[in-house]
Amino acid sequence: MIVFSMLEILAGICLAIFLGSQILRPMFRGTKLFPMFSKRAKLSDEMIGLREEEELIDLEKQVEAKKKDMNRLRVVREAELDETKKGA
């Protein structure tokens, strides 16, 4: 008995969330109902994924550039240390 009443409450909450996000919110915004089924929503999700992938690629490039800079600095520093040891 308790399980069925809890399931009814859970189903009611899920229905309220669905109605709110798919019917009420679009009605107040003046957009199409059931946006989860629209092509625009799918394309927006795909665009977000592509932007994230682009940002990751840019970050990878920045990391590689920074690593190269650090390696160059190490070589210069080692060369300077060698010169000071030879001069001393």
C-alpha positions in Angstrom: 0.0 0.0 0.0 2.7 2.4 1.0 4.8 1.5 -2.1 1.8 2.2 -4.5 1.1 5.6 -2.9 4.8 6.5 -3.2 4.8 5.5 -6.8 1.7 7.6 -7.4 3.5 10.6 -5.8 6.6 10.0 -7.9 4.5 9.6 -11.0 2.8 12.9 -10.2 6.0 14.7 -9.7 7.4 13.4 -13.0 4.2 14.4 -14.8 4.4 17.9 -13.3 8.0 18.3 -14.4 7.2 17.1 -17.9 4.2 19.4 -18.2 6.2 22.3 -16.9 9.2 21.8 -19.1 7.4 20.7 -22.3 4.2 22.7 -22.2 4.0 25.5 -19.7 7.5 27.0 -20.1 7.2 27.0 -24.0 3.8 28.6 -23.8 5.1 31.5 -21.7 8.1 31.9 -23.9 6.1 31.8 -27.0 7.9 28.9 -28.5 6.8 25.5 -29.9 5.4 23.0 -27.4 7.4 19.8 -26.7 10.8 21.2 -27.4 12.5 17.9 -26.6 11.2 16.6 -29.9 12.2 19.6 -32.0 15.0 19.5 -34.5 16.3 22.8 -33.1 17.0 21.2 -29.7 18.9 18.3 -31.2 21.0 20.7 -33.3 21.6 22.9 -30.3 22.9 19.9 -28.4 25.1 19.0 -31.3 26.4 22.6 -31.5 27.2 22.6 -27.8 29.1 19.3 -28.2 31.1 20.7 -31.1 32.0 23.9 -29.2 33.2 21.8 -26.3 35.3 19.7 -28.6 36.7 22.8 -30.2 37.6 24.2 -26.8 39.4 21.0 -25.9 41.4 21.1 -29.1 42.4 24.7 -28.4 43.5 23.8 -24.9 45.5 20.8 -26.2 47.3 23.2 -28.6 48.0 25.6 -25.7 49.4 22.8 -23.6 51.7 21.6 -26.4 52.9 25.2 -27.0 53.5 25.7 -23.3 55.5 22.4 -23.2 57.6 23.5 -26.1 58.3 26.8 -24.4 59.3 25.1 -21.2 61.6 22.7 -23.0 63.3 25.7 -24.7 63.7 27.4 -21.4 65.3 24.3 -19.9 67.8 24.1 -22.7 68.7 27.8 -22.3 69.0 27.4 -18.6 71.2 24.3 -18.9 73.4 26.1 -21.4 73.7 29.1 -19.0 74.6 26.8 -16.1 77.2 25.0 -18.2 78.8 28.4 -19.2 79.0 29.5 -15.6 80.6 26.2 -14.6 83.1 26.5 -17.3 83.9 30.1 -16.4 84.4 29.3 -12.8 
